[in-house]
Amino acid sequence: MGKIDFIEKELQSLKERDRYRQIRWIEEGPSPWVRMNGGKVLLLCSNNYLGLANDPRLKEKMLQAVEAWGCGSGGSRSISGSLAIHRLLEERLARFHGSEEALLFNSGYSANLSLLTALMGEGDVIYSDELNHASIVDGCRLSKASIQIYRHLDMEHLESLLKENQEKRRKLIVTDGIFSMDGDEAPLPEMIQLAKRYDALTMVDEAHAIGVFGPTGRGTLEHFQLSQEVDILMGTFGKALGCFGAYMAGKKSLIEFLINTGRVFLYTTALPPSVCACVLASLDLLDEEPERRERLWTNVHYLREGLNQLGFDTMKSQAHIIPVLIGEPKITMEMDRRLLESRVFVQGIRPPTVPEGKCRLRVTVMATHSREDLSFALEKFEKVGKELGLVR
């Protein structure tokens, strides 16, 4: 028996439980319609919410930055990789959120791991929503702090846990602002009130809210008028802003602390300067073209209402992420396959990404989808849903 034969057995087990994943290849950038397997399909599973990833103005800024700065940063930020354009973007992000400082990271995953492992440790306690993103889950585990999982959006349960751990050295409540698989909002006003009552720090992951929520696209904290009430904010560039990377924003002392103790920050090569130039241009467009958000929300309401009218369960989605609850993995992936055959690319989501019995299709809308695109999608959802007995 070979040393890695167990891998084949594990893969076979995944296949038997309908949890085996295969990469699907898109042959061009994330537009409303993309080439896949030699044909055109409607893309309804991209995080390119505002349609900025292919904007020619962002491309031009990236190309100009490559000419000016080269391709890579050349080192970690603590060695030689801190470039003037990194600082320019961090200052812009601090102004964007009205915070004292901001700090760049290479991804939302690395930002959350760096923060949670630096800030929290033995003798501390982290309160985490049960449906928080995997990067938060992993950061909590690696921190060595005590972890208290509260029921999804359940502030009464959170308060009961806070009462039980008042003797801990340091307390942190962490949540997604918009949950990436359910598309619902965290009850931030109630959470922040509890944090004040029990002397806990607060952290909000705004990955799916930046660019989309709030009057000017600053996220759920702006949406709830709480921008100055949270201690730590994490945002990303790889979704609505159409680029790549992430950041933390907060007090100057917090950022200095992360620069000195955040292992992921310290030991990672810095973002390429062209990425920073792209994000700066994207932030400009976010302010200059609010109609993008307006088009996105018009599309969201049209598609969600259409799916509900057909009889699909879109759960309690309040966002541009629209889950279509199916239940079991086999039927979920069969619907995924049939929709793709019908030229609609929507990804089936199974455990461990979502809980058992909660398999779904994760539908995401872009500002650049047309009404005709979304009507086409509804037609195919109805056809495949009837074939599989999911709707009448």
N, C-alpha and C positions, 0 to 999 in steps of 0.2 A: 504493500500500500504506500503510495507516494505521500510526501509531506504536505502537499496542498490539495489532496483529494477531497478534504472536507469542504473546500470552496465549491467544488462541483455539486456536492450534496446540498449545500446551503442555497445555491442557485436553483437547483431542482425544487427545493422546498418553496422558494419564492414563486416559482412558476405554478406549482400545484395550488398555492393559495391566492393566485391571481394578484401577486404583488411584485412581479418581475417587471423591471423598467428597462426600456430601450430608448436611446437617444434618437430624436427626430431631427433631421437636418433641413434648415431653411436656407435657401440659396441666395438670399439678399437681405437687406436691412429690414427692420420691423415696421413695415408699412401696413395699411389696412388690408391689402391683398399682397401675398408673397408667393414666390415660386417654391414648390416642394414636390419632389419626385417627378419633375418635368412638367407639372401643371400649376395653375394658380389656385390658391385657397384663401379663404377669408380668415384673417388672423384675429381671433378673439381670446387669446391667452397671453398677450404681451403686457408688460408693465410700463410700456411707453405711452403713458396715459394722455399726455398733451400732444403727442405726435412730434416731439422735438428731435428725436434721435436721428432723423434724416434731414433736418432743416439745413438748407444750403449755407445759411449765415453761421451756423455752428461749425460746419465743415471748414468754412473759410478761416475762422478763428483758430481752429486746430492746426490747419496747414501753416498759417502764419507763425504760430508758436513753435512748430517743428523747425521752421527756417531760423527763427530767432534763438531758440533754446536747445535744439537737438531733440532726440527721441526719448531719452531716459533721464532720470534725475541724478543717477550716478552714485547713490548711497542712501543710507537711512538718514532720517532727519537729525539724529544726534551726532552724525559723523560729518558728511559733506552734502547731504541731500536736501538741506533747507534752502530753497531758492526764493528770490524776492517775490516771484509770482505766487508761491505758496502763502507767503505772508499777506499779499494783496487779497487773495481769496479769503483767507481767515478773517481779515478785517471786514471784508464785505459781508461775510456770513454773520459776524457779530452784530453789524448794523441791521442786517436782514431780520434778526430776531430780537433786537434790542437788548442783547446780552453783553457782558463785559468782554468776553473772549470766545474764540472758537478754535478748534484744533482738527486738522485733516487726518483722515484714515483711509486705508485702501479699500475698505468695504464696510458695510453695516455690521457684518459678522465680526470682523476684527475690532471694530469700534466697541461693540458690546462686550466682547471678551476682555479687551484691554481695560475698560472702565470697571467692570464688575470684579475682576481679579485684583485690580490695584486698590480699589476703594474698600472692599469688604473682605473679611477674613475670619479666623477663629474668634469666637466670642461675639460675633455680629449675627444679625438675622436679616434675610431678604424675604419680602413678601411678593410673590409672583403670581399673576393670573394664570390659570391652568392652560390657557390657549396662547400664551406668549410664544413669540417666534423661537425657533430652535437655537438661535444665537444667544438669546437671553437665557434659555434653559441651560445651555452648555457653560455660559459665563457664570451662572449661579453655582453649578456643580464644581467648577474649577476654583471658585473663590474660597472654598473650605468654610464658608459661613453656613449657619443653620438656614435651611430653606423651608419656608411655609407657603404652600400652594393654596391659594384661595379659589373658590368656585368662580367660574367665568362671570365677570361683571358683578359679582355678588358682594356689595359693600358691607352688608351685615356680617357675612362670614369673615371678610377682611377685618372688621372691627373686633370680632371675637378673637381672632388670632393676635391682633395687636395687644389686646388686654392680657393675653397669656404670656407675653414676652417683654414686659416692661423693664425687666432687669438687664436686658442685653446692652452691650456697650454701644452699638451703633445699629440703627434700623433703616432699611431702605425699602420703599414700595416701588416696584417696577412694572410697567405695563406697555403694551402696544397702544398707540393712539387710535389707529384703525387696524383691526385684526385681518391678517393677510389671507385667511381662508374663509372667514365668515362674513367679512365686509361690514362688521358692526363697530360702533364707537365705544371707547372706554368712557365710563362715567367720571370724567376728570374733576368736575366741581366737587362731587362727593368724596372722591379719593383725596384731593388736596385738603379738604376740611379735616378728614381723618388724620392725615399726616401732621397737620398743625396740632391737633388735639393730643396726639401720642408722640410728638417730637420725632417724627421720622423724615428722612430724606425722600425725595420723589424723583423718579426718572421716567421719561416718556420716550418711547421709540416712535418717531414720526415718519418712518420710512415710506409708508403708503399714503401719508397725508400731505407731505410737503408738495407744493405746487397745485394742490387740488382743494384742500379744505381751507376755510377762512376767507374773509373778504378780499385779501390780497395774496392768498396762496401760502400763508405762513404755517398752515397746519391746524391740527385740532386745538392746540392751545390758543391760537388766534380765534378759531371758531367759537370757543367757549369764553373768550376774553380773559384768558388766564396766562398770557405770555410771560408775565413777570412773577408768576406764582410757583413755577416748578424749578427744582434745583438743577436738574440735568436733562438736556434735550439731545437726542441723537437723530440726525437726518441723513438721507442718502441722495446721491446724484444719479443713480442708475435706474430710476423709475420715471417720475413725471419730468425731471430735468433732462432726461435723454442722454446722460453720459455715464460716468462710472466713478465710484468712490463714496466717501461718507465723511461725517464730521460730528464732533461733540460741541455743544455750546453751553456756557454757564459762567460762573464767577471766575475771575482771573486766578484766584488761588486754586480752583479746581483744575484749570488747564495747566498751571504750573506743576501741580501734583501729578497729573497724567504724563507730562513731559518727562518727569523724573522717575516715575514708578510704573508706567504702563508698558509691560513687557512687549506686547504686540506692536505698540508704537515704536518702542526703542529698537526692535530687532527686525524691522521691515523696511525695505527700500521704498523711498517716498514716491508718491504719485508722479507720473510723467508731467512735465510742464504743459504739454498740449492739452491734457485733461483739465487742468486748472483754467486754461484759457477758454475752453469749451464751456465750463460751468459758469464762468463770469458772464459769458455771452448769453447763456441760458437764463441766468438770473435777470439780465436786462430784459429779455423777451417776456419773462413772467410778469414783469411790471408794465411793459409796454403793450402787451396784448392780452388783456383780461378776457377777451372774447373766446380765447381758447378754453378757459375753464367753463365759460357759459355753454359753449358747444358740447363739451364733455358731459356736463350735467343734463343737458337736453337729451343727449344720446342715452345716458344712463337711465333716465326716467322712462324713455320710450321702450327700451329693451326689457327692463325689469317688469314694467306693466304688461308688456306683450307676453312674456314668459308666464307671469301669474295668470293672465287670462286664458292661456292654453292649459293651465292646471298644474304647472310645475311649482315646486316648493323652493322659493328663493330664500328661505330661512328668515332671518331678521336683518338682512343686509340694508345698510343705510349709506352705502358708498358705491364707488365705481367698480368694486369687486362684487360680483353677483354669483353666489354659489347656487347651483342647481342640485338639490339634494336627491340622491338616488338610493343610497343605503349600502348595498353589498358590492364588493369589488368586481365580480364577474359581469354583472349587468352594467355597471358603470363603465368598464372598459369596452364592453360591446357597443354601448352608445357612443363612446369616444371614437371607436373605429368606424362606425357607420356614418357619423357626422363628417369625419374626415373624407370618407368615400364620397360624401355629398358636397365636398369642397368647403367645409367649415372646420377649422382647426381650433378645438377646445380641449384642454387637457383634463383627463380624469385624475382625481386626487384620491389616494388610498392611505391606509395606515402605513407607517407611523406618522405621516404628515397630519392626518386627521384621526379622530377617535374611531374605534370599532363601530360599525353600523352607521357611520356618518360619511361614507364615500360620496363623492359629488363630482360634478363638472365645475371647474372654476372659470367662470366667464369674466373677462375684463374688457372694458370699453375704452376706446380712444376718441379724442376730440376730432380726429381726422376721418373717422368712419362717417359715411353718408347715411341718410335715411334709407336709401335703397339697399345698402350693405346690411343694415340691421333688419330690414324686412325680409331679405333673403335668408338671414340666419334664423329668424322666427319661422319661416316656411319650412326650413330643414329640421328645426327642432320639433315642429309639429309632426312632420312626416315620420321621423325616426322614433319619436315618442309613442306614436300610435303603433308602429311596427313592433315595438317592444312591450306594448301594453302599459306604458307609464302614464299616458293621458288618453282620454276618450276621443 
